[in-house]
Amino acid sequence: MTRALSPAQIVRSGLCIGCGVCTSGPAMAWDGYGQLKPTGPATHRRSEAFAQLCPFSPHAANEDAIAAARFPDAPHQDVRLGRHSSCHVGAVSEPPFRERGSSGGMVTWVAAELMRRGEIDGVLHVHPGTPGQPFFGYRISRTEDDLLAGARSRYHPIHMAAVLDQVRAAPGRYAVVGIPCFIKAVHLARAQDPVLAERITHMLGLFCGHMKSARFVESFAWQLGADHDRVRAVEYRLKDANRPANWYTAHLTLDDGATLQNEWFHLADGDWGAGYFQNSACNFCDDVVAETADVSFGDAWVEPYSSDGRGTNVVVVRAPLIQRLIDEGVAQGRLDLTQVDAGFVADTQAAGFRQRREGLAYRLTWARRGIRPVKRVAPQAAGIGWRRKLVYRTRAAISSGSHRMARLASMTGRPQLYLGWARRAYAVYEGLTYHRGRLAPLFDRIDRMAGRQKP
């Protein structure tokens, strides 16, 4: 039986990802931690409809149910990738897609090909903001040039409320590009809104590690010696064909046109896996590869691909139309793709699957207030070693602590409050996870002592 819930309950429980499907554009606002949340009197209104709409609601259809309804004839099923028809690794051969994208250019190529063939009239995807607006936001692209202008990775909070309003107002067929929880949210919205069901016809998914808060850009500015108020544009992954693809470079453009940049591995919070500025809802996600999307795209984080600065995609295909597009693109020499198995794709995202499967199982055993998530992963603490448990505890503490410390640093005008804390927190994480750093000998000694203990 479905229980009535309100957006405010989801927010208080730390389960709101800020997707915006539950409201209209003007009703989304920034909270003190740099996250987008629904606001206004309507957020306190409980309903069964909302309980089945929010992607993190325990009463919403899960990814398995959504995928079974959308891809009933998918020949393969894998516990990590979900239903699918094929998997590939490679990149776009046809210029300028690979050059203009963060990775191999496959996301924009598929979207453009759907548009060229008349399958869609527009694509909902994230673009850089206009002057005076947030750094990024969803827009509708109706030309290939507009699509290319929105290429690249955007690790910044965005919502779909306004762009879904635009779809409701403008007849046509649309594709949407999004991370797993956003794609799931669109499916849930389509189930309740016949207009969206008719007009949003294709789903293009992005593999996801987690969602960052807006304060991540503020931290970039602090560490690059810039005033955050002067930042006008940000690139999270400045592409350089002469450097490994996994050497991320943060790049800021200031109001006078000056630019600043530095590699992530020089930053206090540059280790993605540590979870700085992670949205709390991401602790309760079990979908790494957008299992409900018609096709999903990720980075090939295995050698030799991760060292290729031009960027390489892994692709998981589920819908027959997308399979035809890709097969024809390969036959025509427009795509340089090699078919691989599900295990290869899962290996490229190994850390993400550990966090969303073993880590999630452990986090589900923790006491918590408010709404308790219902996931496809069962709560489980047994069989996880003390070090891995402490890694998951430390990662969660870094995620929550980074929001509070960065807010305090911003309010007081003292960036070192956050940066000093971030470096100390990372020393613990580094010793636990990588067996290096000044705390590594301590944790290794505990390992040896635990090994001498009788079971």
Summary of the structure (lengths in Angstrom):
residues: 455
radius of gyration: 21.6
end to end distance: 44.3
largest distance: 69.0
contacts: 1540
relative contact order: 0.14
helix: 42%
strand: 18%
